[in-house]
Each structure stands twice: as C-alpha cells, then as structure tokens.
C-alpha cells in the first residue's frame, strides 16, 4: 500500500513539474523573442512591434492582448513591457494562477543586421 501511495505522489509531482515547466518554457521563449524584436526593431513603428509580440504569444498559446503590451520609444531606446497570468492545474483539482512579466529594452544604433537590407 505504501508503494502505491508513493508511486501516485511521484506521478502527480512529475505531472505538476511538466505543466509548470511547460508554462515557464513558453514564457522564456516569449522573452527571448521580445528581446530580438526590440533589438532589431530599430525604426519599426511601435504598433508593428506590439503586433509582433502579440503574434508570438499567440503561437506559444499565451493569452496576451494588445492592452497587455506596452511599447515605448524614447530617443533611440525602445522598451517593451508585458504581463499576463496563466492558470495551471498543478495537482488534480488544485489550480494555481501564475503571473508572468516580460521586459525588454534596447538602443537603436542605426546598424542594420546582416540579411535585413
């Protein structure tokens, strides 16, 4: 009986780890993409940058609306801030809400990256 309970706890823990890990993996992919968008965004209109962030979030199954994404450009510095929440069933019938925040900032130097001419 003790072995069965231990087995069930191990399976439940692995399941929770996989679900939470998947959410964090998608979040880190979004952060990486946003940093790239900001770094190479240069003179791209802020609305286009905002659209790119929302599109990438959608491809990662992250619910992110335009109101959740703020793009600011001050001089040569472009900054993107976004936040979202995701409810994850950690254990059966136990749902926890995780809040994720994305922040990326970069300076435009006028240099065009290779292959983008």
TATACOR-V334964 format. One record per run of one state. SS is the DSSP state (@ for helix, = for strand, . for the rest). FROM is the first residue (numbers start at 1). TO is the last residue. If there is no record, write none. Layout:
ss-><SS	SS>
from-><FROM	FROM>
to-><TO	TO>
This chain:
ss-><.	@	.	@	.	@	=	.	=	.	=	.>
from-><1	2	42	46	60	66	69	75	77	92	94	108>
to-><1	41	45	59	65	68	74	76	91	93	107	117>
